[in-house]
C-alpha cells in the first residue's frame, strides 16, 4: 500500500491518544535501524509504503489496534 502523508511529529514509542484524522506508523527491524538518524520534517509531504496490521486484544477481545508498518518513506 502506498500513502501520501505529512508527518505531524516524529518520536520514540509511547502511549498515544488517537483521533479520527491521525494514524500512527512505525518502522521496525532493518528499516528502523537504517533510518535511525534520519530527521523527518513536519508538515512536509512524504510518500510512504507499508502495510496495515490489526490486533484485537483485552480480556474480552474488546480492544483494537490498527498499526501501519512503514517499509519505505521518501520525501516528495
TAJOQUI-V501091 format. One record per residue. N is the residue number from 1. SS is DSSP state (a for helix, b for strand, c for the rest). PSI is psi as a letter, one per 30 degrees, with the letter a starting at -180 (* if undefined). D_CENTER is the distance of its C-alpha to the mean C-alpha in whole Angstrom. Layout:
BEGIN
N&SS&PSI&D_CENTER ; N&SS&PSI&D_CENTER
END
This chain:
BEGIN
1&c&k&13 ; 2&b&k&13 ; 3&b&l&11 ; 4&b&j&12 ; 5&b&l&10 ; 6&b&k&11 ; 7&c&k&9 ; 8&c&e&11 ; 9&c&k&11 ; 10&c&k&10 ; 11&c&l&11 ; 12&c&l&11 ; 13&c&k&10 ; 14&c&l&12 ; 15&c&k&13 ; 16&c&k&12 ; 17&c&k&14 ; 18&c&l&12 ; 19&c&l&14 ; 20&c&f&15 ; 21&c&g&13 ; 22&c&k&10 ; 23&c&l&7 ; 24&c&k&4 ; 25&b&l&0 ; 26&b&k&4 ; 27&c&k&7 ; 28&c&l&10 ; 29&a&b&14 ; 30&a&e&15 ; 31&a&e&12 ; 32&a&e&11 ; 33&a&e&15 ; 34&a&e&16 ; 35&c&g&14 ; 36&c&e&15 ; 37&c&g&17 ; 38&c&k&15 ; 39&c&j&15 ; 40&c&k&13 ; 41&c&k&15 ; 42&c&k&14 ; 43&c&g&15 ; 44&c&k&15 ; 45&b&k&14 ; 46&b&k&12 ; 47&b&k&12 ; 48&b&k&9 ; 49&b&k&10 ; 50&b&a&9 ; 51&b&l&10 ; 52&b&k&9 ; 53&b&k&11 ; 54&b&k&13 ; 55&b&k&15 ; 56&b&k&18 ; 57&b&l&20 ; 58&c&l&22 ; 59&c&e&26 ; 60&c&g&26 ; 61&c&h&23 ; 62&c&g&22 ; 63&b&k&19 ; 64&b&k&16 ; 65&b&k&12 ; 66&b&k&10 ; 67&b&k&7 ; 68&b&j&5 ; 69&b&k&6 ; 70&b&k&6 ; 71&b&f&10 ; 72&b&k&11 ; 73&b&k&11 ; 74&b&k&14 ; 75&b&k&15 ; 76&c&*&18
END
